[in-house]
Amino acid sequence: MSTHYLPEGLPAPAQEPIAQPYWEGTRAGKLVIQKCAGCGKHQWGPEWVCHRCHSFDLGWAEVAPRGRIYSWQRPHHPVHPALNGHGPYLIVLVELPGADGVRMVGNLLGDPLQEVAIGAEVEAVFEPHDAATPPYTLVQWRLVE
Amino acid sequence: MSERTLRGKVAIAGIGETTYYKHGKSPDAEFKLALEAILNACRDAGVDPREVDGFASYGGDRSDGPRLAAALGIHELRFSNMHWGGGGGGVAAAVANAGAAVHSGMANCVIAFRSLAQGQFARYGRGNQAAAIGGDDAFLAPYGLMSPAQRFAMKITRFMTQHGIRHEVLRAIALTSYHHAQTNPRAVMNGRPLDVAKYEDSRWIIEPFHRLFDCCMENDGAAAVLVVPAERARDMPHKPTYLLGAAQGGHHRSAAPVHNAPDYASAHFPTVAKNLWSMAKLGPKDVDVLQAYENFTGGVLLGMIEHGMVSAEEANEFMVPENLRFDTGRLPLNTSGGNLAECYMHGLEMVNEAVRQLRGTASNQVRDPKVSLVIGGPMVTPVSSLILGTEETL
């Protein structure tokens, strides 16, 4: 029984150098994103420069793995062979109030047919893909009870 | 210092297209389709194709200008221009770039075009099948977010939810395009009508706002326009269609990675529309006929709202088929059938339709229009839009 939300065979993330601390963080069960050493603000996705103060001194910081649903979708039509016959699944856009409101995309765990509400509180669930070469961990989300 | 503007400076003197096909059904190669559309636009304008001296396109068109120039034996190539960005976001920009080249004196006679043969090449609605994926997609594709529909769906979900807009608004947009296609012999969906029941029974592509008929087709074909100086257009066969306004781009960080645009639930036209109206010296009330690019019906709605054609508050009431039809509508929309039902030619078929409307030669002719608005592919960056007008609007 797979512990992964979606079937095997979707593209793996290329763990590129610009995002290395993020990927290393996920392997350790931590949410680590860019935090500018110049102005102290968070930004996401990874970029070479701070869009606020133009500092290239972009550090990384662990942030609280909690957020709220900013928007969502339930795809039905399979757009990749790995999804053929799988049925609908949920994608959420999650806003992190504790990190200057940056947003992340993930799946919402649980019943794929559940009702989804914008604003609902969610927490990160780290989904390891240990058998992949190289191994990686995805950040998924579940509703906070 | 004289005013810096394209208003009234250039005109579309010729339009052309190929037969439009279902995706994969073109008997001809993509490059041949491009050549055919370009030759048709030249013939329409009464211009010797060898006199063309520039090409402008968008969406990563594979039929590159220098090769076209060689194949057509044009005397001299003076302008080659590819607009950044995917899909149809650049359709109006390609026409405007051609116009800017002509007005600045860099070229005299420029073709803006799009050619697509998705049977010969890849389709858009399929996800990337690489084993590992980098850039922005590293944070999207592993979660099953891969297609254009999926890239835009969460903008539409948030906007519709926030503003309490009902799905019937999107249905009206789809019904309108299909209705117009039934009386347009060029339309791929001619003879394939759509009604409320068929729309409501169609399968989900993505909940909560993308039924099958909310999504554009994928097609094979090509379309082209020929742009010349305004004064020259007056001596050419057709009633001139002048460029009154053009704008492209996106608002603050609209292309921010991993869905981080600050103003997210947007089609990306807020600043573009402001610049468009400013150049055209016109406003939403002046538009007689509107072509609004449908990648997805939600994008049409957002683009219309951001151009001031309808407000979010009045959308539920106003956006009904009767208000959008060419004959009865207060705001005739997508009068050829557009990307949903005429042909997905990345919106260039809509520029051709805007010209036909102003010439008075459209299949679904609006009564005596003077001003045509074309809104290019929404929700990408850069987006673009343009306004065309007849002699009276100068």
Chai-1 contact restraints between the chains, C-beta under 6 A:
chainA,res_idxA,chainB,res_idxB,connection_type,confidence,min_distance_angstrom,max_distance_angstrom,comment,restraint_id
A,L6,B,G144,contact,1.0,0.0,6.0,A-B,restraint_1
A,L10,B,P142,contact,1.0,0.0,6.0,A-B,restraint_2
A,P11,B,A130,contact,1.0,0.0,6.0,A-B,restraint_3
A,P11,B,I133,contact,1.0,0.0,6.0,A-B,restraint_4
A,P11,B,A141,contact,1.0,0.0,6.0,A-B,restraint_5
A,A12,B,A132,contact,1.0,0.0,6.0,A-B,restraint_6
A,P13,B,A138,contact,1.0,0.0,6.0,A-B,restraint_7
A,P13,B,P142,contact,1.0,0.0,6.0,A-B,restraint_8
A,A14,B,A132,contact,1.0,0.0,6.0,A-B,restraint_9
A,A14,B,I133,contact,1.0,0.0,6.0,A-B,restraint_10
A,A14,B,G134,contact,1.0,0.0,6.0,A-B,restraint_11
A,A14,B,A138,contact,1.0,0.0,6.0,A-B,restraint_12
A,E16,B,G134,contact,1.0,0.0,6.0,A-B,restraint_13
A,G45,B,F139,contact,1.0,0.0,6.0,A-B,restraint_14
A,G45,B,P257,contact,1.0,0.0,6.0,A-B,restraint_15
A,G45,B,V258,contact,1.0,0.0,6.0,A-B,restraint_16
A,S71,B,M154,contact,1.0,0.0,6.0,A-B,restraint_17
A,S71,B,T157,contact,1.0,0.0,6.0,A-B,restraint_18
A,S71,B,R158,contact,1.0,0.0,6.0,A-B,restraint_19
A,W72,B,T157,contact,1.0,0.0,6.0,A-B,restraint_20
A,Q73,B,A153,contact,1.0,0.0,6.0,A-B,restraint_21
A,Q73,B,M154,contact,1.0,0.0,6.0,A-B,restraint_22
A,Q73,B,I206,contact,1.0,0.0,6.0,A-B,restraint_23
A,R74,B,E207,contact,1.0,0.0,6.0,A-B,restraint_24
A,P75,B,Q150,contact,1.0,0.0,6.0,A-B,restraint_25
A,P75,B,I206,contact,1.0,0.0,6.0,A-B,restraint_26
A,H76,B,W204,contact,1.0,0.0,6.0,A-B,restraint_27
A,H77,B,I205,contact,1.0,0.0,6.0,A-B,restraint_28
A,V79,B,G127,contact,1.0,0.0,6.0,A-B,restraint_29
A,V79,B,M146,contact,1.0,0.0,6.0,A-B,restraint_30
A,V79,B,S147,contact,1.0,0.0,6.0,A-B,restraint_31
A,H80,B,G127,contact,1.0,0.0,6.0,A-B,restraint_32
A,Y89,B,G144,contact,1.0,0.0,6.0,A-B,restraint_33
A,I91,B,Y143,contact,1.0,0.0,6.0,A-B,restraint_34
A,I91,B,L145,contact,1.0,0.0,6.0,A-B,restraint_35
A,L93,B,M154,contact,1.0,0.0,6.0,A-B,restraint_36
A,L93,B,H259,contact,1.0,0.0,6.0,A-B,restraint_37
A,R103,B,H259,contact,1.0,0.0,6.0,A-B,restraint_38
A,R103,B,N260,contact,1.0,0.0,6.0,A-B,restraint_39
A,V105,B,L140,contact,1.0,0.0,6.0,A-B,restraint_40
A,V105,B,Y143,contact,1.0,0.0,6.0,A-B,restraint_41
A,V105,B,L145,contact,1.0,0.0,6.0,A-B,restraint_42
A,V105,B,H259,contact,1.0,0.0,6.0,A-B,restraint_43
A,G106,B,Y143,contact,1.0,0.0,6.0,A-B,restraint_44
A,N107,B,Y143,contact,1.0,0.0,6.0,A-B,restraint_45
A,I118,B,T161,contact,1.0,0.0,6.0,A-B,restraint_46
A,L138,B,P142,contact,1.0,0.0,6.0,A-B,restraint_47
